[in-house]
């Protein structure tokens, strides 16, 4: 959470477009925080995207899109943790058979520290993994996504998928995730100076 995944995705798409190459963007149908079929970043960037659900066939869709536009040079998937194993296989086939790179951006684990299905297979089969980093309130690298309730307290039970932003999730280091600490009194000027 809050590492700039959507911003990086949109920048990557822009880079292709700036060089005269078209891209296809995909977003999970269940993520309607910014409107259906929209990828939106916290810094205000936004672009239309194709919605996908658990039955969506990426290979078929991209193959059909190429018939209409052979200038598609990259596909980009936001919230890729919501892919399933079959869809990750389809992305692999797209890169191998259609020779189009597939850039997938997502979380590796849920609020309980358990991997998402899509993340598990992306990490296993990806040609390249790049970690986008953010920091915990203590200044250390945040690797966990803590779900919080309306009182800002850690939630440890519930459905794996619950769409939300800063009001529902806090990026923390593993120690503060385990402790359920959503803020730190130790985050003082000296700590801030070490980060900068």
C-alpha positions as CSV (number, residue, x, y, z in Angstrom):
1,X,0.0,0.0,0.0
2,X,1.1,3.6,-0.8
3,X,4.3,2.6,-2.6
4,X,3.2,4.3,-5.9
5,X,2.2,1.2,-7.9
6,X,-0.6,2.9,-9.8
7,X,1.5,6.0,-10.4
8,X,4.3,3.8,-11.8
9,X,1.9,1.9,-14.0
10,X,0.4,5.1,-15.4
11,X,3.9,6.5,-16.0
12,X,4.9,3.3,-17.8
13,X,1.9,3.6,-20.0
14,X,2.7,7.2,-20.7
15,X,6.2,6.3,-21.7
16,X,5.0,3.8,-24.3
17,X,2.4,6.3,-25.6
18,X,4.9,9.1,-25.8
19,X,7.0,6.9,-28.2
20,X,4.0,6.2,-30.4
21,X,3.1,2.8,-29.0
22,X,-0.3,1.8,-27.7
23,X,-1.0,0.1,-24.4
24,X,-3.9,-1.9,-22.9
25,X,-4.6,-1.2,-19.2
26,X,-6.6,-3.5,-16.9
27,X,-8.2,-3.0,-13.5
28,X,-10.3,-5.4,-11.3
29,X,-14.0,-4.9,-11.7
30,X,-14.4,-4.9,-7.9
31,X,-12.2,-1.8,-7.4
32,X,-14.7,1.0,-8.1
33,X,-13.1,3.6,-5.7
34,X,-12.4,6.0,-8.6
35,X,-15.2,4.8,-10.9
36,X,-15.6,1.7,-13.0
37,X,-12.8,1.1,-15.5
38,X,-10.4,3.7,-14.0
39,X,-6.9,3.4,-12.8
40,X,-6.2,6.4,-10.5
41,X,-3.2,7.3,-8.4
42,X,-3.1,9.2,-5.1
43,X,-1.3,12.0,-6.8
44,X,-4.1,12.6,-9.3
45,X,-3.1,10.7,-12.4
46,X,-5.9,8.8,-14.0
47,X,-6.5,6.7,-17.1
48,X,-9.3,4.5,-18.5
49,X,-8.9,0.7,-18.3
50,X,-10.6,-2.5,-19.1
51,X,-12.4,-4.2,-16.2
52,X,-11.5,-7.8,-15.4
53,X,-13.1,-10.3,-13.0
54,X,-12.2,-13.9,-12.1
55,X,-13.6,-15.2,-15.4
56,X,-11.9,-12.7,-17.7
57,X,-9.6,-14.3,-20.3
58,X,-6.6,-11.9,-20.8
59,X,-5.1,-13.9,-23.7
60,X,-8.4,-13.9,-25.7
61,X,-8.9,-10.2,-25.0
62,X,-5.4,-9.1,-26.0
63,X,-5.4,-11.4,-29.1
64,X,-8.7,-9.8,-30.2
65,X,-7.4,-6.3,-29.5
66,X,-4.4,-6.9,-31.6
67,X,-6.6,-7.7,-34.6
68,X,-8.1,-4.3,-34.3
69,X,-4.8,-2.5,-33.4
70,X,-1.4,-4.1,-34.1
71,X,0.3,-1.2,-32.4
72,X,-0.4,-2.5,-28.9
73,X,3.1,-2.9,-27.4
74,X,2.4,-3.5,-23.7
75,X,-0.3,-4.5,-21.3
76,X,-0.5,-3.2,-17.8
77,X,-2.5,-4.7,-14.9
78,X,-3.4,-2.7,-11.7
79,X,-4.2,-4.5,-8.5
80,X,-2.7,-7.7,-9.9
81,X,-3.1,-9.5,-6.6
82,X,-6.7,-10.1,-7.7
83,X,-5.6,-12.3,-10.6
84,X,-6.1,-16.0,-10.4
85,X,-3.7,-18.8,-11.4
86,X,-5.3,-19.2,-14.8
87,X,-5.0,-15.5,-15.5
88,X,-1.4,-15.4,-14.6
89,X,-0.9,-18.3,-17.0
90,X,-2.6,-16.3,-19.7
91,X,-0.2,-13.4,-19.0
92,X,2.7,-15.7,-19.5
93,X,1.3,-16.9,-22.8
94,X,0.8,-13.3,-23.9
95,X,4.5,-12.6,-23.3
96,X,5.6,-15.8,-24.9
97,X,3.2,-16.2,-27.9
98,X,2.2,-12.7,-28.7
99,X,5.6,-11.2,-27.7
100,X,4.0,-8.4,-25.7
101,X,5.3,-7.5,-22.2
102,X,2.8,-7.7,-19.4
103,X,3.5,-5.4,-16.5
104,X,1.6,-6.4,-13.3
105,X,1.4,-4.1,-10.3
106,X,0.0,-5.4,-7.0
107,X,0.4,-6.4,-3.4
108,X,2.1,-9.6,-2.4
109,X,0.1,-10.3,0.8
110,X,-3.1,-9.5,2.4
111,X,-3.9,-7.9,5.8
112,X,-3.2,-11.2,7.6
113,X,0.2,-11.6,5.9
114,X,-1.1,-14.3,3.6
115,X,-0.2,-14.2,-0.1
116,X,-3.0,-13.5,-2.7
117,X,-3.4,-16.2,-5.3
118,X,-2.4,-13.9,-8.1
119,X,0.6,-12.6,-6.2
120,X,1.8,-16.1,-5.4
121,X,1.9,-17.1,-9.1
122,X,3.2,-13.8,-10.3
123,X,6.2,-14.1,-7.9
124,X,6.8,-17.7,-9.0
125,X,6.5,-17.2,-12.8
126,X,7.6,-13.6,-13.4
127,X,10.6,-13.0,-15.6
128,X,11.5,-10.0,-13.4
129,X,10.4,-8.7,-10.0
130,X,10.8,-5.1,-9.0
131,X,9.8,-4.1,-5.5
132,X,8.3,-0.6,-5.0
133,X,9.0,0.5,-1.5
134,X,7.3,2.6,1.0
135,X,7.9,3.3,4.7
136,X,6.3,2.4,8.0
137,X,5.5,5.2,10.5
138,X,8.8,4.2,12.3
139,X,10.9,4.9,9.2
140,X,11.7,1.3,8.3
141,X,10.6,-0.3,5.1
142,X,6.9,-1.2,5.1
143,X,6.3,-4.8,3.9
144,X,2.9,-5.4,5.5
145,X,-0.7,-4.1,4.9
146,X,-2.5,-3.7,8.2
147,X,-6.3,-3.5,7.9
148,X,-7.8,-1.1,10.4
149,X,-11.4,-0.5,11.6
150,X,-13.2,2.8,11.9
151,X,-11.3,3.5,15.2
152,X,-7.9,2.9,13.6
153,X,-7.4,-0.4,15.4
154,X,-5.8,-3.5,13.7
155,X,-8.3,-6.0,12.2
156,X,-7.1,-9.6,12.1
157,X,-10.2,-11.4,10.8
158,X,-12.5,-11.1,7.9
159,X,-12.6,-11.6,4.1
160,X,-9.3,-11.6,2.3
161,X,-10.6,-9.0,-0.2
162,X,-12.0,-5.7,1.1
163,X,-11.4,-2.7,-1.2
164,X,-10.2,0.4,0.6
165,X,-7.5,3.0,0.8
166,X,-5.9,4.9,3.6
167,X,-9.1,4.8,5.7
168,X,-8.9,0.9,5.8
169,X,-5.2,0.0,5.4
170,X,-1.9,1.2,6.8
171,X,1.5,0.2,5.4
172,X,3.8,-1.0,8.2
173,X,7.0,-2.9,8.9
174,X,6.5,-6.5,10.0
175,X,7.2,-5.6,13.6
176,X,4.5,-2.9,13.9
177,X,2.1,-5.1,11.9
178,X,2.6,-7.9,14.4
179,X,2.2,-5.5,17.3
180,X,-0.8,-3.8,15.7
181,X,0.8,-0.4,16.0
182,X,-0.7,2.0,13.5
183,X,1.4,5.0,14.6
184,X,4.5,5.6,16.6
185,X,5.4,8.2,19.2
186,X,9.0,7.4,18.4
187,X,8.7,9.0,14.9
188,X,10.5,12.2,15.9
189,X,12.7,14.7,14.0
190,X,15.9,12.5,14.3
191,X,14.1,9.6,12.7
192,X,12.8,11.8,9.9
193,X,16.4,13.2,9.3
194,X,17.7,9.6,9.0
195,X,15.1,8.9,6.3
196,X,15.8,12.0,4.3
